[in-house]
Amino acid sequence: MKDLGELRYFLRTEFARSKQGILMHQRKYTLELIFELGLGAAKPATTPLETNAMLTTKEFDDHLTSPSLGEDELLSDASSYHRLISKLLYLTITRPDIAFSVQTLSQFPHQPKK
C-alpha cells in the first residue's frame, strides 16, 4: 500500500475536508452526465417526476388494451435508457433528492417506453 496523501477524488466522488467535516459530492460526474445527454441548457425542475404518475409495463399494456391508457411507443434504443438509469443510480449516493424518481424509472428496464 502507498500513502497517496489526502483523499481528493475516488470512484467519481470528490472529497473536501474542512473544520466542519468532510464534504462528499459528485459535481464533475453530474456535469459530465448532463452534457453527455445534451441537457446543458435545460431548466431545473423542483419535482422531476410526479408522485402519482401511472407508469405501466409493456406486458400490462398488451393484456389490458383500453383507450384510456393511450399508446406509448417503445424506446428505439433501450441500451441508452439502461446506461442512463445505472448512472443515475450511482448519482443517488450523494443526491438522495432524486432517489424516488430514479427508483421509479428503474422498475421498467426490459422494454422502456417514451
C-alpha positions in Angstrom: 0.0 0.0 0.0 1.1 3.5 -0.7 0.2 6.7 1.1 -1.0 8.9 -1.7 -1.8 11.9 0.5 -5.1 13.4 1.3 -8.1 12.0 -0.5 -9.5 14.3 -3.2 -11.1 12.1 -5.8 -12.1 8.5 -5.7 -14.6 6.5 -7.8 -16.0 9.6 -9.4 -16.7 11.1 -6.0 -14.9 14.3 -4.8 -14.0 14.9 -1.2 -13.1 18.2 0.6 -12.1 18.5 4.2 -12.7 21.4 6.5 -13.0 22.1 10.2 -16.8 21.3 10.0 -16.2 17.8 8.5 -15.8 16.1 5.1 -17.9 17.2 2.1 -18.6 14.5 -0.4 -20.0 15.4 -3.8 -20.2 14.3 -7.5 -20.2 17.7 -9.2 -17.8 16.6 -12.0 -19.7 13.4 -12.6 -23.0 15.2 -12.7 -21.8 17.8 -15.2 -20.4 15.1 -17.4 -23.7 13.3 -17.4 -25.7 16.5 -18.2 -23.5 17.3 -21.1 -23.4 13.7 -22.4 -27.2 13.8 -22.6 -27.3 17.2 -24.2 -29.2 18.8 -21.3 -26.8 21.7 -20.7 -29.5 24.3 -21.5 -32.3 22.5 -19.7 -34.1 24.3 -16.9 -34.2 22.6 -13.4 -37.4 21.3 -12.0 -38.3 21.0 -8.3 -40.0 17.7 -8.8 -38.7 15.7 -11.8 -41.4 13.1 -11.5 -44.9 13.3 -10.3 -45.6 11.1 -7.3 -48.9 9.8 -8.7 -47.6 9.2 -12.2 -49.0 6.0 -13.6 -46.3 4.0 -15.3 -47.0 0.6 -16.8 -45.0 -2.2 -18.3 -45.4 -3.3 -21.9 -46.8 -6.6 -20.8 -49.5 -4.8 -18.8 -50.4 -2.7 -21.9 -50.6 -5.9 -24.1 -53.0 -7.7 -21.7 -55.2 -4.7 -20.9 -56.0 -2.7 -24.1 -58.0 0.3 -23.0 -58.4 3.6 -24.9 -57.9 5.5 -21.7 -54.3 4.2 -21.3 -53.1 5.6 -24.6 -50.5 4.0 -26.8 -47.0 4.6 -25.6 -44.2 3.9 -28.0 -41.2 1.7 -27.0 -37.9 3.4 -27.0 -35.8 2.6 -30.1 -32.6 2.2 -28.1 -33.2 0.6 -24.7 -29.4 0.3 -24.0 -29.2 4.1 -23.7 -32.0 4.0 -21.2 -30.2 1.3 -19.2 -26.9 3.3 -19.2 -28.8 6.4 -18.0 -30.6 4.7 -15.2 -27.4 3.0 -14.0 -25.5 6.3 -14.0 -28.4 8.0 -12.1 -28.5 5.2 -9.6 -24.8 5.8 -8.9 -25.5 9.5 -8.6 -28.1 8.9 -5.8 -25.1 8.2 -3.5 -24.8 12.0 -3.0 -28.2 13.1 -4.3 -30.9 11.5 -2.3 -33.4 14.1 -3.6 -33.5 12.2 -7.0 -33.7 8.7 -5.5 -37.5 8.4 -5.8 -37.6 9.3 -9.5 -34.6 7.1 -10.4 -36.0 4.2 -8.4 -39.4 4.6 -10.1 -37.9 4.7 -13.6 -35.6 1.7 -12.8 -38.6 -0.5 -12.3 -39.1 -0.7 -16.1 -35.8 -1.9 -17.6 -36.9 -4.6 -20.1 -39.0 -2.6 -22.6 -38.8 1.1 -21.6 -41.4 3.4 -23.2 -41.4 7.1 -24.0 
